[in-house]
Amino acid sequence: MGKRILENVGGKENVISVTHCATRLRLVLKDKELVNKNDLAKVEGVLSTVEQSGQFQIILGPGTAAKVSGEVAKLVGVKVGQEDEVAVRKAELKEKNNTPFKRFLRHLSNIFIPLIPAFVGCGVIYGSSKLLQNLGLIDDNMYAMLGVIGKAVFTYMSIMVGMYTAKEFGGSVTLGGAIAGILSSPGLAKVVINGENLVPEQGGIIAVLIACMIGAWLEKKLRKIMPSVIDLIATPTIVLIVVGLGSLYIVHPLGVALSQGLSNIVNSLIDRGGFLVGAVLSGSFLPLVMTGLHRALTPIEVSLLKETGVDLLRPILAMAGAGQVGAGIAVYLKTKNKNLKKIIGSSLPVAMLGVGEPLMFGVTLPLGKPFITACLGSVIGGAYVSMMKVASIGIGLSGLPLTLLIPSESIIHYLIGTLLAYAGGFVLTYVTKWDDMPDGSLSNGMEEHSVLNEVLNLK
């Protein structure tokens, strides 16, 4: 597979770097015009391709992506993950979709993605501890211990967000942590501004993000003009005093207003809008994923967890993937393309477990209409879980594994919503007429996928 892929991307001389994620082989190429997409689509195991973030990404599915990337890297003569930073930057700047807003969203994504393992692990432990206590399987002391472990990520989340924010925007990691520490310090309770005592962490994650971005910006400016002999002492001191005092007088109250306002808006929309808000959010989530705009939702989810302890968005958004599963089953029953059936057979199980990329990019999206019917079908599940106020106590999981982060009293409603989304995606896709791919070839789907990407401004 590695050899055939290289043959169709312009050879090893055209490859700058080789990386991979859970489902994709990610290549940075010198000249994307040398890619032969039609022949690449015929390579057995290649599900689809997409150009994003300055990379040519080949969707291979879980497990396969890691194995193939290793072989491709050997053939090219580089290490997996080794990149020519200058070449990568040039490739990104050439990307038509590289707008300032989307670059900012990518920055936000890079801040929170490293925290996801902790969100998942702590969420599962905290949710399981409640279930075990309700079943009488653990005593109060064990419940308290598991509670400490399960809430650990939230105890120090502000510090970690501050450190990753500073790193992402070019500042010192430790200064980012220190600025976040100012906003979460218990000593804030003794500080009086405008006649009121400040409340530690009341500004939430939003205040930390704003303060640490300003801190990184100020630090970079100072280092350009600061004499090297006093840089080590002067720069961090000035950054902390300026950003620290500015945070207490300006950023902290601004963060309070934004965090509380955001939480109130989301909770009010779901509370008053009910099924309508759930339907809109679930039905539009996958198009947001394709355009990269879904990254804007991560800080909102984290803020909700910090402010209220639960996330009302996560279960609704998970219904989008469930709609894809239903559509995939319908396509499997109707298609005559044997290769497509193989792709669906391997993609459905992982899609049910929350990894929907192989199914979306390899099946519903190339076919066109099934992608739309899948989104519309998910509306039923999204509407239901929204009406039933299903919430999660963490982020990072989707699909059936998300039940581990759902409070025990709401698990049944989450599963009902999932089944409804399955059914909606299945029925709408099954009764809708769509053009099947010719047996033995996926090239037609690849061409349609390319056109659809253009329409959605992905290229």
N, C-alpha and C positions, 0 to 999 in steps of 0.2 A: 504493500500500500504506500509506504514511504517513497519508494522509487517512482511509482506511477504518479503520485501527487507531484513530486518534484519535476517530472517530465512535463507536466501540464501547467506549471506555474513559472516557466521560463528557465528551469534548471537551477542547480545549486548556486550558480554564479549570481542569480537574481535574488537570492535570499539574504536579507540583512540579519534577521534574528528569528529565533524559534522559541515560542512559549506555548503554554496550553493552560486551559482551565478544566473544569469537570467534564465538559462535553465538546470543547472546540480545540483544534490545532490553530494557533494564532501565528501568522507569518507577517513580518514587515518586509515588503518587497521593494526593490529598486525601481522597477517599472511594472505597474499593474497591467499595462497593455499587453504584456507577454503571456498573460493567463489565458488558457484555453478552457473556458467554463463548460462548454458542451462535452468535451472529452473527459474533463475532471468529474463531471456528473456521472459518467459511466463507470468510474472506478468503484468497484464493489466495496461497500462500507461507507462511502461518502454520502451523507444525507442531504447536505445542502451547503451553500456558501453565503457569506455576508461580508460586506466591507464596513468596518466601524472602527472609530478611534485610531485611524491611521493604519489599521491592520487588515490583512486579507484573512478572514476567519473561515476555516473549514469545519463544519459540524460533523462529528464522527460518533458522538454518543459517549456515555460514561465508561471509563476504563480504557476504551479504544483510543481516546484522545491522548492519554498519557503515554500509552505504548508507542503509538505512531510518532508522537513528537520526539521521543527518544531516538527512534530510528532515523527520522528526518534530520535531527541535529547531528547524528554521527555522519550521515552522508554529506551534510553541508560543511562539517568541520567546526562546529561551535557547540557550546554547552546550552542545554535547555535553560531558557531564562536569561542567557547572555545577550545583551543588546548594545548596539552602537547608538549611544544617546543622541549624538548629532543627527544621524540618519533618521532615527525615530522621530525626532522633533521636526525635521524637514517634512517627513511623510505626514505628520499630523497637521502641519500648517497648510499643506496642500489639500487637505480634506475639505470638501465643499461644505460639510455640515459642522465645521469647527467654529461655531458661533460663541461669543463671550458668555452668553447665558448657559449654553450647554457645557462649556468648559467649567463654569462655576458649579454646575450640578455634578460634574465628574469629581471636582474637588470634594464636594460634600460626600459623595459616594465613597471616595478613598479614605475619608475620615472615619466613617462608620462601619465599613466592611470588616476591618480587623477586629471589631468588637463583637461581630455576630457569633463566633464560637462561644464566647462568654455569655451572651444573651441566651443562646440555645441551651447550653449546659446548666446555667443557673435556673432558667425557666423550667426545664424538665424536673430538676431536683425540687424546686419550690412547689410546683404543681403536684408532683408525686407525693411530697410530704403531707400535703393537705388531704389527698385521697387516702393515704395510709392511715392518717389519724382518724378520719371519718369512719374507716373500716375497723378501727380499734387494733390495728396491727403494730402500732408504735406508741410509746408513752410520751408524756409531755416533754420530757427532757430530750429525747431523740428528735421530736418535732422541732424543738427550739434549736437544736444543733443543725438540723437540715435547713431550717429557716435562715440561719446565719450564712450557710453556704449558698443557699438559693438567692439571697438578696445581696451577695457580695459585689456583683457587678454594678448594682445601683448605688451601693455605698461609696464607691470610688469612681463612678462613671464620669463625673465632672472632670476629675483630674486626667483620666485617660483621654477624654474628648479634647481637653485643652492641649495635651501633649501631641496628639495626632493632628490637631488643627494647626499648631505651630509648625510641625514638620511639613505638612502639606503645602503651606503657604511660604515656606522658605525660612522660617525662624528657628530658634533653638528650642529643642524639645523640652528641656528643663524649664525654660522661661515660660513656655506654654502651660506646663504643669503648675508653675508657681502662680501665674495669673488666675488659672482656674481655682487654685487653692485659696486665693484672696476672696473669690466669690462664694466659696463654700465653707469658709472658716467659721467655727462656732463663735469666734470673737466678734463677728458682725452683730451679734445680738446686743453688744455693748455700745455700738456705734449709733449715734443719733444724727440724722439728717432731716432737715425741715420739720423738726419736732417729733419725729418718729424713729423708733429703733428699727434697724434693718433686720431682716430675717435671712439666716444663712440658706443659700441655694434657692431662694425664692425666685431669682431671675431665671432659673432653669438652664437647660442646655443652650437655649438661644443666646442668653447673656454670655455664656462661656465662648460660644462660637464667635460672637461679635468682638469681644474683648481680645481673644487670642489672635484673630485675624488682624486687628489693629496693632497688637503687639508685634506680630511678625513683620508687618509693613514698616513700623517704626524702627525695629531692630535693623532691617536691611538698609534703611535710609541712613541710620546713624553709622553703621559700619563702613559705609562708603566715604564718610567725611571724617571719621574719628581717627586721630593719630594712633598708630599701632601700639605705641608705648603705653597708652592709657585705655586702649579699647577694652581689654579684659575687665577692667574695673568700672569704667564710665558707662559703657553701653548698656549692660544689664541693669545697672543702678537707675539710669535715666528711664529705661523702658518700664521697669517695675513701678517707679514712683509716679510717672506720668500716666501710664495705663491703669495702675492701681487706683489712684485718686479719681481718674476719669471714670473708671468702672463703678466706683461707689456713688458718685454724684450723677452719672448719666446712664451708663450701660446697665447697671443693676435695676433701676426703676424702669428703663426701657424694656429689659428682658422680662420683668414682672408683667408689664402690660401686654407684651407680645405672647408670652407663654400662656398666661391665663386666658387672654383673648382667643388664642388659637384653640386651646382645649375647649373653651366654652362654645366656640363656633362649630367645631367638629361634633362635640357631644349634642349640641342643640340641633344641628342638621340631621343627625341620625335619629335623635329623639322625636323631632317634629316631622322630619321628612319621611321617616320610617322606610317602607319598602321602596319608595321612589329614589331616595339617596343611595340605598344599597344597590338598586338596579343599575343606576348610572355609573357608580364607581366600579362595580364588577364588570359591566359591559365594556367600559372604556379602558380598563387597566392594561390589557395586552397591547393595544395600539400605543399606549404610553410607554410600555417597555420597549417597543420597537423604535420609538423616537428618542429614547433616553430620558424622557421627562419624568419617569417613575422615580428617579433618584430624589426628586424634591419631596417625596412622601416619607423617606426614611427619617429625616429630622423631626417630622411631624409625629411619626409613630413613637420615636424615642421620647419626645416631649410629653406625649400622652402618658406613656409609662411612668415618666418621672413625676408628672403632676397628679395623675389619678390612680396609678398602679395597674391600669389595664389598657389594652389597645383595642379599640372598637373597629379599626380599619383592617387589621390583618385578616380576620376571618372573612370579611367581605371580599377583599382582594384575592384570597385563596380560591374563591369560587370561579375566577377567570380560568385558572388551570383546570378546574373540574369540568368546565364547559368544553375545553379542548379534549379531555378524555372521552366524553360522550361523542363528540364529533369524530374522534379517531376510531371508535368502535363502529360507527356508522360507515365510515369510509372503508374500513376493513371488510365489512359485509357486502359492500356494493362494488368495490374496485375489482377489475379483472387483471390488474398488474401484479405479477407475482413478486417482483422486487419491492413494490410498495407495501404489499402485505407483510414482507419480512421486516421492513422498516417499522411498520406499525406494531408488529408483534414484539419487537425489542423495545420500542419507545413507550408503549402503554404502561407497563409495570413501573418504570421510573417516573412517568408522568403522574401516576397515582401517588407516588412517594414525594412529589413536589418538584421534580426536575422536568419541566415541560419543554425545554428548548428543542430536543430531538423531535418531538411530536409536532411542535409548532413550525419549526423551520424545515423539517423534513417531509411534512405531510400536509397539514391544513393550509399553511401559507402558500406553498407552491401551487396548490389546487385553487386557491382564490376564494371561492364561495364558501367552502367549509370553514375557512378561518372566520368569516363574517358570521356564519350560523353558530359557530362555537362561541363567539363573543355574545351573541344574542341569547343563546341558550343559557349562558352563565348568569344572565340577568335574574332568572327564577331563583337560583340559589342565593344570589346576593341580596335579593329582596327579602327572602325568608330570614336569613341570619341577621339582617339589619332590623327587621321587625321584632325578632326575639332577643335583641340586644346581646348577641353572642360576642364575647370579648376574649382576647388572649392575654396572658400575663408575660409574654415575651415575643420577640420577633426572630426571624431567621429561618423558621420552618414554614412549610406550606403543605398542601395535600393532606393525606391521611395522618402523617406524623404530627401535624399541628394539633391533633387531639391531645398530645402530651402537654400542650401549653394552654389548654382550655379548662377552666374550672369545671369540676365534676358535674355540677348541676346543669351545665350548658352543653356538655359533650353530645348528648342525644340530638340537640337542635343543630349543632354543627354538622353532624353526620347526615341528618335529614336534608339540610341545605346542600351538602355535597351530592347526595343522591338526586336531588332536584336539578342541580346543575348538570350532572351526568345525563339525566333524562332529557333536559332541555336541549343540550348540545346534540344528543343522539337523534331525537325526533326531527329537529329543524334541519339537520344535515341529511338525514335519510330521505326526507320528503322533498328536498330541494334538488333540482337538476344542476349538475355540474359536470364539466368535461373531465373524463378519466384520462390518466396518462397511458400512452401506448405501452403494451406489455413488452418488457425487455429493455425499456429505456426510460430514463427520468429526465432527459434533456428538455422536453417540452415544459416540464414543471420548473426546471431551472430558469428557462427563459421567462416564464410568467413571473417567477419570483423576482427576477432582475427588474422587470417592468414595475412590479408592485413596490419594490424598494425605491425606485425613482419617484413614484407617486407620493410615497410617504417621506420623501426628502431624506432618505438614509444615505444616499451617495452624494 
